[in-house]
Amino acid sequence: MKDSLLSIEDLVVEFKTDVGTVRALDGISFELPRKCITAIVGESGSGKSVTASSIMRLLPGSASSSGAITFRPLDGDPIHISSLEKNDPLLLHLRGGMVSMIFQEPMTALSPVHQVGDQVAEAVLCHRDVTRDEALAEAATMLSRVGIVDAENKMHQYPFEFSGGMRQRVVIAMALICHPQLLLCDEPTTALDVTTQADILVLIKSLQQEFNNSVLFVTHDLGVVAQIADRVIVMYRGQIVESGSVREVLKTPKHVYTRHLLTSVPGMKTGKKPGGFQAWRVDDWKLDAAMGSNTTMSGPFDGHQVREFKQ
């Protein structure tokens, strides 16, 4: 799809461990449309965060990958991210400039020994030819836009002086200050309480509409998907098993795994017999058999993408 912002083709990621090679992504392919929110959903270990890290080329040294990741900016030629060297100036310009990431835990994304304003302004200094005073002024404006009250004074404080929700707002300001065309959100609300989580979701949605960019939102929570996303990709053991519009996938799921995910969430109805999360885990071997696999994560996944199953 030439009008998509990002395309991933046959992406494979493997990690070398003491007990062998683990295939975290097994040949996934998808297109990321412009100006909408796409969610990646699945249980822990399905490959969601590895997909986001692969786009930013933030995989550890123990990882090896193959496949193509292509970014198509609004102005300029397509950028083949997967073929860039780690020290390539274009990759350094891409990170934080055209593509930004919000991580799961804000305290690990923020430096405890630097003031909040300096950390937000750093992104501007790295990607634009501005003075430090100009960068700090932009930082104060962005902190205000993400809901930090009295940003002019708060930007001189340190992360430990902020609540968890405020720290996550600071990380969002850092990610958006250079107006990226693609924002990657790696479970940004997992470490927050329910009320704060709702506020952050509303903030991300409103800022996406304001900046008119694309968002790839990684989550294991189908409730979050229903609230924030336009499209959804369902992953299981390193493969994409189903994708489509949120309404289409949540209302009429085609894949047995998607149906199991939905029936594990209280209050979500799909026209199938309801079941609890524990019941699904007990019958996990039946799910593997239905999908054509009884392997562990250390072996290859033998299922196929988006297959129709009857129950």
N, C-alpha and C positions, 0 to 999 in steps of 0.2 A: 504494500500500500504506500504509494509515493507521497501522499499527503499526511502520513503519520509522522509524529515527532520522533519516535524511537521505534526501531525494529530489532528484534532478537531472533536469530535463526540458528537452530540446532545447537544450543548452548549446552555444553557438558562441563561440569566442574567436579573434580575429584580431590580428596584430601589424603595425604599419606599419613598413616598412624602407626603406632607400634604393633597393632594387630592386623594390619593390612591396609588396603586402599578402600576408602569410602566414597561412593559416588553420590554427591549431594544433589546434583542436577543432571538429569538424563535426557539430553537432547530437547530442551524446551524451545518453543518458538511462539512469539506473539508480537502484535503491533500495538503501540501505545498512541491513541488518537490525541490530537491537539485539543487544548482548552476543555478538558474534562477530567474527572477524578476516576481513576481505575484502582480497584482494590485487589490485592492478592490475599487469599484466605486459605487456611489449612492448619492442621495441627502442628505442634512443635516438631521440628525435624523434617518438615515437608520441603524445605528449600526456599522459603519466602525471603528471609533475610539475606541468604547467599545470592539470590537474584538481584536484590538491591545493591549489595556490595560489589557484585560483578559489574554493574553499570558504572559505578564510581571507581572501579579498579582498586578496591580496598581489600582484596583477598590476602590472607597471610601467605608467608613463603612456602608453607607446606601444601598449598593448593596449585593445581594445574588446570588449565581450561582450554577449550576449543570451541569453535563456532564464531558467529559474527554478531557484533553489537554496533548498530549504526544510528547515529544521532543526526537529525536533520533540522538545523536551526532555521529560524525565519529568514535571516539574512546570512548568506554564505553557502558554501558547498557542504555536502554531507560529511560528517566526521566518523570515521571507522574506529570507534573507541577500542575495540578488541585488538587492533593492530598497532596501537600506540605503545611506545616504550614508557616505563614508569617515570622516567625523568624528562619526557617529552614536554616542551613548553606549552604545546597545545593542550595536553592533558591537564597541566597545572592551571591553564586559563579556563578550561572547561569546569573543573571542580570549583564550586563556590561562585562561579560567574554565570555560566549557562545552565549548570546542573548543581543543585544543592541538596543536602540531606539533613533531616531531623532524626536524631538518634533516640533510642528508647529511654535511656536514663540521662537526664540533663546534667547530673553531677559528674558523670564521666566525660561529658562533652565540653564542660566548662573548666577553665583553669581556676583552682582555688586561690591563687596568689595574684591574680590580676583583676582589676576593676571591671565591672560589667560593661561599661561604656567603651573601654579600650578593646575588649574582646569583640564587640559588635562592629566597632570602627575598623578593626584589622582587616575584615573582608573587603571593605571599600578601599583601603590603602593598597591591598594586594592586586586589585583588579581595575582601579581607576587612577588617573593622574591627578590627584587632589592633595591638598595640604592636610595635616593632622587636624587642624581646627575645623576644616570643612567636613572631614570624615566624622568627627565627634558630633557635629551639628546634625549630620544625616543619621547617626546612631540614635541621638535623642529623639528625632522625629519618628524613626521606625519603632523605637521602644514605646512611644506614645500610641502608635497605630496598632500595636499588638496588645494594648490594654494596660501598660505599666503607668500607674498614676504618679504624677510628679517626676517624670522621667529625667528632667534636668538634674535633679538631686540624686535620684536613685542610681543613675549611671556611674556615680562615684563610689558605690558600695560594692561589696564582694558577694559572690554566689551564696556563701553560707548565711548571709543576712536575708536571703529571699526564701519564700515558701516553695514547695515543689511545683505548684502551678505557675508561680512567677518565674521560676528558673526555666520551665519549659517555654514560657512566652519569650524569654531572652533568647533561647536557642532558635525559636521560630524567627525572631528578628534577625539573628545572625544569618539564617538560611535565606531570608527574603530580601535582605538589604540591597543586594545587587540585581534584584528583579530577574531571577532565573526563569528560563522557559520550562524547566522540568524540576519539580520538587519531589524528592523521595522521602517518604515518612515511614520509618521503621518502628512500628508499634509505639508511636509517641505518647500514648495515653495509658500504657500498661501500668506504669509505676504511680499513677495518680488515683485519688479517690473518685467515686462515681460523679459527684457534683462538679469537681474540677475537670474531669474527663469530658463531661458534656460541654463545658465552657470552651475547652480547647478545640473540640470538634467543630463547634459553631464558628470559632475564630478561623480555623483552617479553611472551612468552607467559604466563609465570607471573603477571606484574603484571596482565595483562588478565583473567585468571581471578580474581585477588584483588579487583580494583576492579569487575569485572563490567561493563566498558564496551565500546564498539565501537572497532575499530581498522581504519583504511584504510591498507594497507601497500603502498607503491609500490616496485617492484623490476623488474629485468630478468632475474633469476635464477630459473628454474623450480625449482631445487633448494630455494631458500628458500621458494617458494610451497608445495611439497609438505611442507615441515617445519613451517610456522607457520600456514598459512591454513585457514579453513573453506570459504570461497568465493573464486572467482577471476574477474576481468574481464580479457579479452584485448583489447588495443588495437593498432591499426595505422593510421598516418597520420591520426590525429585521430578515428577512429571506433572504436566497440566492435564487434568482429567475433564475439565469443563470450563467454558467461558461464554460470556454474553452480557446482555444488559442485566442490571440488578433485578429488575422486575421479572425478566424472563427466567433467570437462574433460580431465584428464590420462590417464584410461584410455580414453575413447572420444571424442576430439576430433572435432568436426563440421566445423570450418572448415579450409580448406587452409593458412591462415597458422599456425594453432595447431599443425597437424601438422608444418609446416616448423620451427617453434620447437622442438618436442619432438625431432625428429630431429637438430637441431643440438647437442643436449646429449648428451655421451657417457654411455651406460648407461641412458638413458631409452627404453623400448620402447613403441610404440603399435600394434603389429601391422602397421606399414607397413615398406617397405624402408628400412633405416637410411641416413642420409646425413650428411655433415659440413657444418659451417657454411660453409666456402668453396664447396662445391658449391651450396648454397642461394643464396649471393650471386651466383654466376655466372648462375643461372637466375632472378634477381629480376624480369626483364622478363616471364618466363612467369607469375610470381606475380601481377604487376600485371594481365596479360591475363586470368588466371583470375578475378580479383576485379572485373574490369570497369573497370580504370583504367590509364592509362599516363601520368598527370600527375605533376608534381613537387609539392613541398610548397607552392610559391607559387601553385598552382592548386587548384580544388576537387577533392575526392575523389568518384569516381563509383560506388563500390561500395555494397553494401547490407549491413545488419547481419545477422549470424548466418545466412548462407546455406549451404545444403548443397552441397558440391562432391564430385564423384567423380573419382578418379584411377585 
